[in-house]
Each structure stands twice: as structure tokens, then as C-alpha cells.
């Protein structure tokens, strides 16, 4: 999945490239969720297993490819 990485409270999320909606909640599979902090505001591609938690899509991330800064984080 590719999108813009954002933080909501203590949760890291992937937003669509248009920043309008949350696509998925991210969880580190072999690492701490805190490692996502370095990618906030970046376009990223995440790899891993996708599950559903109610209406929420959750990606248990095994790898992150950083496309660099360029996504603005909505306030």
C-alpha cells in the first residue's frame, strides 16, 4: 500500500495521497510502532499482512519504503 504516513495520537496511519481519508492503521510486525515516527509527512509504501478490525483496515508492517518528504500532514 502506498500513501502518506500520518500520526493520530499514538497511532500511525496511512492516508491516501490526496490526504483526504485514512486508508489503514499501521502496526509494526517485527519492530516498535515508534519507528514510524521518522516517516510522518512522507510518501511511503508499506508491506505486510492486512487484516480488518471492525471497519478499520490494519496493516501489520514488515517493511517500509520511504518515498521522501512531500506529504503535508493535515491539522
C-alpha positions as CSV (number, residue, x, y, z in Angstrom):
1,X,0.0,0.0,0.0
2,X,1.2,3.5,-0.8
3,X,0.2,6.7,0.9
4,X,1.1,9.4,3.2
5,X,2.2,8.4,6.7
6,X,0.5,10.4,9.5
7,X,0.2,10.2,13.3
8,X,-3.1,10.5,15.2
9,X,-2.4,10.5,18.9
10,X,-0.2,7.4,19.5
11,X,-1.5,5.7,16.4
12,X,0.3,5.8,13.0
13,X,-2.0,5.8,9.9
14,X,-1.6,5.7,6.2
15,X,-3.6,8.3,4.3
16,X,-4.5,8.5,0.7
17,X,-2.1,10.6,-1.4
18,X,-4.8,13.3,-1.5
19,X,-4.6,13.4,2.3
20,X,-8.4,13.3,2.5
21,X,-9.0,9.9,4.2
22,X,-7.4,7.3,6.3
23,X,-6.6,4.2,4.3
24,X,-5.2,2.0,7.1
25,X,-3.9,1.9,10.6
26,X,-0.2,0.7,10.8
27,X,1.3,-1.7,13.3
28,X,4.9,-2.8,13.3
29,X,5.2,-6.6,13.0
30,X,8.9,-7.1,13.8
31,X,9.5,-3.6,15.3
32,X,8.0,-1.0,17.6
33,X,5.3,1.3,16.2
34,X,7.5,4.2,17.3
35,X,9.8,3.5,14.3
36,X,7.1,5.0,12.1
37,X,7.7,8.5,13.6
38,X,10.6,9.2,11.2
39,X,8.3,8.8,8.2
40,X,5.5,11.2,9.3
41,X,4.8,13.5,6.4
42,X,6.5,11.2,3.9
43,X,5.1,9.3,1.0
44,X,5.7,5.6,1.9
45,X,5.0,2.2,0.6
46,X,4.3,-0.3,3.3
47,X,4.4,-4.1,3.0
48,X,2.9,-6.7,5.3
49,X,-0.3,-8.6,6.2
50,X,-3.6,-6.8,6.0
51,X,-6.4,-7.6,8.5
52,X,-9.7,-6.0,9.4
53,X,-10.6,-4.7,12.9
54,X,-14.3,-3.8,12.5
55,X,-14.4,-1.1,9.8
56,X,-10.7,-0.4,10.2
57,X,-8.0,-1.8,7.9
58,X,-4.9,-2.7,9.8
59,X,-1.5,-3.4,8.1
60,X,1.0,-5.4,10.2
61,X,4.0,-3.8,8.5
62,X,7.2,-5.8,7.8
63,X,8.9,-3.3,5.6
64,X,8.6,0.4,4.8
65,X,10.0,2.0,1.6
66,X,10.4,5.8,2.1
67,X,9.5,8.0,-0.9
68,X,10.7,11.0,0.9
69,X,9.0,14.1,2.3
70,X,6.3,15.7,0.3
71,X,3.0,14.9,2.1
72,X,1.6,17.6,4.2
73,X,0.1,16.3,7.4
74,X,-3.5,17.6,8.0
75,X,-4.2,19.5,11.2
